[in-house]
Each structure stands twice: as structure tokens, then as C-alpha cells.
Amino acid sequence: MSEAENPIIFSLFMIFTGAAIFATLALYARQALPVAYILLGIFIGSYGLKLIDNAAAIGEMAQIGIMFLLFLLGFRFVTTAFVTDVA
């Protein structure tokens, strides 16, 4: 299966593989992970090597990522601490 047959799978593979590599390098260099993710986006996106050029698919994946981020943030939010602080 080539990139032309399934660009979404190829894009996800490039994003997750690149994220693992860039995150490892960022941790080794004692940098914040968001810096690594931004650099990854520049590197594989339309400003770098242009490995991923389907802007619509990337936009949809980004929206799903934001939903997951907010979902995980909801798990860390403790409502009992909020209620005791307000009262």
C-alpha cells in the first residue's frame, strides 16, 4: 500500500513516528514537548519537506486532537476542590 492509496494512514504514521522521534530529541535536549511538536509540524508540513500536504485532513486530525486534549483535561479536573474553593 503506497501513500497514494491511503493518505490518511500515511499521514498518521508520519505524525506519530515523527512525534516519537522529536519528543525523544526534545527530552534529551531538556526542551518542552510542545516545542518538539511545533518543530515537527514545520518539518513535515508545507514549510519543510512537504511530506504531508493534505491540509483538510490535517485540520480534521487537529480538531480531533483538541477534543482528546480537552477530554483528558476533564479527567484531571477535580470538581470537589472547585466546590470547596467557591463556597
C-alpha positions, -999 to 999 in steps of 0.1 A, spaced: 0 0 0 15 33 -11 9 68 1 -14 75 -28 -37 46 -18 -43 57 17 -30 92 26 -47 93 60 -28 62 72 4 76 58 -2 110 75 -9 94 108 22 72 106 43 102 98 28 123 126 32 96 153 66 84 142 79 120 139 63 129 173 81 100 189 115 109 174 111 147 180 99 142 216 128 119 223 152 146 210 134 173 229 136 154 262 173 147 256 179 184 249 158 193 280 132 212 260 95 213 263 75 188 243 52 214 226 84 229 211 92 195 196 56 191 182 57 226 166 91 218 150 77 185 138 48 203 121 72 227 104 95 199 94 69 176 78 44 202 68 41 226 39 71 247 50 96 218 54 99 186 35 62 187 24 56 151 34 20 159 43 2 183 21 -35 175 26 -45 205 46 -81 194 51 -72 161 66 -46 176 89 -72 202 100 -97 174 109 -70 155 127 -61 186 147 -97 191 157 -99 155 169 -66 161 188 -80 191 206 -111 171 216 -89 144 231 -69 170 249 -100 186 264 -113 152 273 -81 143 292 -81 176 308 -116 169 322 -102 138 339 -77 159 358 -102 185 369 -113 178 404 -148 192 410 -147 188 448 -118 211 451 -137 237 429 -168 234 451 -149 239 484 -130 269 470 -161 286 458 -181 281 490 
